[in-house]
């Protein structure tokens, strides 16, 4: 078997996402819809999507379009036919009939349905078609969501299903979990239940939607959209359809029924066009007051909107479920009520829905971006604590068993859905050496692993300490959380800035620089294997390691200027050096400084390794791979391949023209200022950047060492952080997550 040609039928949200991911995997794909105009429009939308569905936009023509009347013969050439049309059984049945007549033997047919059982979809199929038919349930947006559930039954050709699983794992980069034909499979069964519990408990316990989202969010290891925010994102009407189907499919004894009943407020929102972000708004909406955009939240009691309130929880940055559910206030009560119900529900599904409880956790991680699934939450709370906290807790068989066995270590292996040697598995086997508050260091085989573990993996003194110490051996820097690193911890820097403790900031930045220098020049190999965001300081670590093995969804770039700073952990210097190696730079000494001035000045970012190459954020020697789960083993192989021949690079020497190139940069700034593309403080920041990139007070005949360049970066950084306007920008970004433009 081979999958060399795919037809996707239905070019809506999911069909186009699947086609784009096949295109990302270099598999030719045809997107068919009722009319060619519809699939043509879908192709255009793929091209323009943000965040982009394509890794490399120039490959868009790997996607062919057509319609189901004139182009159905293409189905006959396809190795895999994916049905992603509207959720209507009559339409799906008639399409399968057509596919059956057209397809070649040996091809695979799958449906992307989220709610219709496999046995219902296939009830009219011939035994031959049934053998080759399964559900491939992708999540939206397909490029970015890690989960793919393959639903198969005994009638299936097991070899084929396994082949498809490996194809989707290797080529499409998905975490593939094989599920039984039960309602909602694993992800939605638990994920939608969790959302409903979070919503109904908030209503029962009189919490505002902002309060519920503040708890059912980061403190529980759940994305900060929370529950009401997520409802708005998915579409309130779509959720209502999903719930109806659960109510239809699940027996009335299933406690899902308790949380899935129609809620009058939700009904009236849908009726009035408040279907979420795609509609007029939802639980939240943007409104204009005096020309200013204001985020508003609905009051669950009287359906009125008012300005959304930020909830202060006074919670430690690190997730601590036991502390959270033990709080003696409404937030603690809510958290306990929600978490305990989710754990009880998930565990009630063992063994009938799946015997592998671990797969439920993984489905929540990959399909809903939870940091931990319900069983890991149970393990963290401890079975004794969980059972004894609440006298009214009704134990199910699973909970009873581990409680009676006093089995606090019931969990066993992680990520059993894949045969790959993943970071998640290795973390259980490796020795944890150093545990500081910002990073974990593991020793495994012949190398060390450092994993940052702060919020969004932002970096501080301790993160650097961990890296420095671990570079006494070959080292892989990798993350299991969503982001490799969103940059330096700005709260950490601002705490010093508020006290005007510039010495402490200087000490931190110097430590950062010297750590990166150590990574670069130690006798050991350093491979960074990032996924998610690698921005600012995170990017500086990456760009000063020996090799990069990156996930294809990585976002890279130096964004410091957006908060009124410049990269001072070696990023400015390293980018300059990279551009100095080009042919153009050999002819014109001012080429590289000007190029980097442009890249850093605008805070340019790349949303894939392909986009990163033209900026030189990544180089030819680096690798990129579709499956996150393979990052560790590819990085390990690279170490083994290179370790015997490795010697650290020679320290570079910088020859820069000082004033000469600075004047050119100032001319650019003047022009931008006149065009109102840059403002007062932007000019200040750009001038500091220009000073560093031009080599400061130097001339083309002088030689500057790497340490000289580090010193220039540091000096500029300290000057900028001392400015009130920079601090204002940082505060704004910390509060809103957005840059302040003025
Ligand atoms: P959609 O409404 O965005 O797109 C459906 C597409 O099917 C439309 O372009 C429509 O013109 C086309 N279509 C309708 N009848 C057709 C026919 N006879 N032949 C060819 N094309 C036809 O729907 P969406 O959201 O992409 O959903 C597709 C499937 O994926 C559904 O089964 C849905 O349950 C499932 N799904 C949806 C998810 C989501 O988040 N939207 C997530 C996972 C699964």
Boltz pocket constraint, residues with backbone or C-beta under 6 A from the ligand:
constraints:
  - pocket:
      binder: B
      contacts: [[A, 9], [A, 10], [A, 11], [A, 12], [A, 13], [A, 14], [A, 15], [A, 32], [A, 33], [A, 34], [A, 38], [A, 68], [A, 83], [A, 84], [A, 85], [A, 86], [A, 87], [A, 91], [A, 95], [A, 112], [A, 113], [A, 114], [A, 115], [A, 137], [A, 138], [A, 139], [A, 140]]
      max_distance: 6.0
